[in-house]
């Protein structure tokens, strides 16, 4: 799930990224162009229901590629992404447009 909350001036957007509990992971990190694909910069918090969530501020007027890294070994896309785009590894990245 992706939830976008724009500031009153429209100069920033807080995006909540959420993965459901059925991903069956112990640890999840949000990786994307906005953090140079860092596998550690945006750890997602595991909630009581087993889902994972993190909120990040992004600049409006752009699109960003991203994916979720589960347990430091498995990549997943977001089912609610605005689009999917091919990457250099022969798979696809999720895309969010702000």
N, C-alpha and C positions, 0 to 999 in steps of 0.2 A: 504494500500500500504506500502511496505517495500522497502527502498532504502539503499543499503550498499555502503559506501565509505571507502575503505581501505587507510591507510597512505602509503606513498612511501616505508617505511621500512617493512610494514606489521605487525607492532607491535600493532596497534589499528585499530578499525573500527568505523566510525561514522554512526549510523543507524538512518534514519528518519522514524518514525512511523506516518502513516497518516490514518485517518478515514474519509470516505465521509460524506457529509452533511445529507444523508438520514438516519443516525443513530438517528436523532431526539433527541438530548440531549442539555442541556445548559452548562454542565461541564463534562469533561472527564479527567481521570488520567490513566497513563500507570503504570501498576503494574506487577512485575515479580521477578524472582529469582535474578536478578541483583540489585534490591533495596529492598530485603527482603519483597516483596509484599506490600510495603508501599502504602496506599491509598492517600498519599499527596505529596510524594517526586517528582514525575514527572507529574505535571499538563500539559495538552495539550492546546496549544493556539488555540482559535477559530478564523478561518480565515474569510475573507469577504464573501467567497462563502458558509460559514456554515460548512466547513470541519474542522477537528482538526489535529494538527501536533505537534510533539516534536522530537528533535534529541538527541540521547544518545550515548556516547562512550562506546563500549564493547570490551572485550578482544577476539582476534581471537583464533580459535582452540577449541571453546566450543559451546554448544547448550544451549539455555536459554528458559525456560517456561515463558509465559507472557499472560496477558489478559488486556482488557480495562474495567475500572469501570466508568459507565455512571451515572451521577447525584447521586453518592454515594449509588446507590441501584441496579443497573443492570449490569451484567457482559456480555461482548461480546468478541468473538474471532476475530482474524484478518483473513479476507477472503484470503489474500495472504501469510499466514504463510507457512513456509517450511514443516511443518507437524503438526499434532494434536496428543496429548498424553492424555490418561485417567488420571484423578486426583482422589484424595481421597474423593471428594464430589459427585462422580457419574456423573460428566460432563467431558469435555475435556479442556485442555489448548492449546493455540497456542505455537508453537515451532519455534525458529529462530536459525539457525546454522551459525556461523560466521567463 
